[in-house]
Amino acid sequence: MKEFMPLKSICRLNFRVCLFALLLLVFTACGDDDDLEFSNVPEISLVGISSDTIVEFQDVLSITIEYRDGDGNIGYEDPDINSIFVRDARLEDYDGFYIGPIAPPNEEVPITGQLSIEFPSLFLFGTEQAENTFFYVYIADRDGNESNEVTTPRVTIVRD
């Protein structure tokens, strides 16, 4: 006949399991609060590109970045002021693009998220059938702080 564990032993075992689980929960919940704080200088990372081969004048290249900013001051209410800057490696100058305020303009809140920039009309500069390029991307906040710059993988633009 099977012997049952006395009730007193079961309660002691359950108490120990519960105490261990409670301590484990407390220690994992008490992580560094620094993980939740971002620098007031924007930071970006490359999430990816839509394709590594683009047919000129037909395909849309989309570059997606992830951003973080400790005071949330990315983007402007004035559509004539640019916040995101992209440079085709075949060119010397950056093109600026407008971003509306991501957080309320008068609030200081940490923000994080993703942005996609779309290029619907990439084209070849020369007479070859294909050209390779890549893109540099950075953002600037309303205080004039510039993020780090990310570089996309190589993109091949081809003729139809």
C-alpha positions in Angstrom: 0.0 0.0 0.0 1.2 3.5 -0.9 2.2 5.7 2.0 1.0 9.3 1.9 3.2 12.2 3.0 2.0 13.6 6.3 0.1 16.9 6.0 2.7 18.7 8.1 5.5 17.7 5.5 3.3 18.9 2.6 2.7 22.3 4.2 6.4 22.7 4.9 7.3 21.7 1.3 4.7 24.1 -0.1 5.9 26.9 2.2 9.5 26.4 1.0 8.4 26.4 -2.7 6.3 29.5 -2.2 9.1 31.3 -0.3 11.6 30.4 -3.0 9.2 31.6 -5.8 8.6 34.8 -3.9 12.3 35.5 -3.4 13.0 34.7 -7.0 10.2 37.2 -8.1 11.6 39.9 -5.8 15.1 39.6 -7.1 14.1 39.6 -10.7 11.7 42.5 -10.3 14.4 44.6 -8.6 16.5 45.2 -11.7 18.5 48.3 -12.5 16.2 51.3 -13.2 19.0 52.5 -15.5 17.6 50.2 -18.1 14.5 52.4 -18.3 16.5 55.6 -18.6 17.7 56.9 -22.0 20.2 59.5 -22.8 18.8 62.9 -23.8 20.9 62.6 -26.9 18.9 60.5 -29.4 20.2 57.0 -30.2 19.3 55.0 -33.2 19.9 51.5 -34.5 19.1 50.0 -37.9 16.2 47.6 -37.9 16.5 46.8 -41.6 15.8 47.6 -45.2 12.9 46.4 -47.4 15.1 44.9 -50.1 18.7 44.7 -51.1 17.8 45.0 -54.8 15.7 47.8 -56.2 14.4 48.3 -59.8 15.0 52.0 -60.6 11.8 54.1 -60.7 9.6 51.1 -59.8 10.5 49.7 -56.4 10.3 51.5 -53.1 13.3 51.2 -50.7 12.2 51.4 -47.0 14.8 52.0 -44.3 13.6 51.2 -40.8 15.4 52.5 -37.7 14.7 52.2 -34.0 15.1 55.3 -31.9 15.4 56.1 -28.2 15.5 59.6 -26.6 15.4 60.4 -22.9 13.6 63.7 -23.1 11.3 62.9 -26.1 12.1 66.0 -28.1 12.4 64.4 -31.5 10.4 66.1 -34.3 9.0 69.6 -34.9 5.6 71.2 -35.3 7.0 73.3 -38.1 7.0 71.1 -41.3 9.9 73.2 -42.7 12.3 71.9 -40.1 13.9 68.5 -40.7 14.7 65.9 -38.1 15.9 62.9 -40.0 18.8 63.0 -42.4 19.8 60.4 -45.0 22.7 60.3 -47.4 23.1 58.1 -50.4 26.8 57.0 -50.4 26.9 58.0 -54.1 26.3 61.6 -53.0 28.0 64.1 -50.7 25.0 65.9 -49.1 22.4 64.6 -46.8 18.7 64.9 -47.6 16.6 66.1 -44.6 13.1 64.8 -43.9 10.3 66.1 -41.6 9.2 64.3 -38.5 6.3 65.7 -36.5 6.7 65.7 -32.7 6.7 62.2 -31.4 5.9 63.2 -27.8 3.9 66.3 -26.8 6.2 69.3 -27.5 6.1 70.7 -23.9 6.7 67.3 -22.2 9.9 65.6 -21.2 9.2 61.9 -21.5 11.5 59.1 -22.6 10.4 57.7 -26.0 11.4 54.7 -28.0 9.9 53.4 -31.3 10.5 52.8 -34.9 10.5 55.0 -38.0 10.5 54.0 -41.6 11.9 56.2 -44.4 10.7 55.4 -47.9 12.4 56.2 -51.2 10.1 55.6 -54.1 12.2 56.8 -57.0 15.8 55.6 -56.7 17.7 55.6 -60.0 21.0 54.8 -61.5 23.5 57.7 -62.0 25.5 56.1 -64.8 24.9 54.1 -67.9 25.6 50.7 -66.3 22.9 48.1 -65.7 23.3 48.2 -62.0 24.9 50.3 -59.2 25.6 49.5 -55.6 25.1 52.0 -52.8 24.3 52.2 -49.1 22.7 54.9 -47.0 23.8 56.8 -43.9 21.0 57.8 -41.4 20.9 60.0 -38.3 18.3 62.1 -36.4 18.5 65.4 -34.6 16.3 66.6 -31.8 14.9 70.0 -31.0 18.0 70.8 -28.8 20.3 70.2 -31.8 21.6 66.9 -30.4 22.5 64.5 -33.2 22.2 60.8 -32.8 24.8 58.3 -33.8 24.8 57.4 -37.5 23.8 54.1 -38.9 24.7 52.6 -42.3 22.5 50.3 -44.2 23.7 47.1 -45.9 24.5 47.4 -49.6 21.6 48.2 -52.0 21.8 47.3 -55.7 19.8 49.5 -58.0 19.1 47.9 -61.4 17.6 48.9 -64.7 14.3 47.3 -65.7 
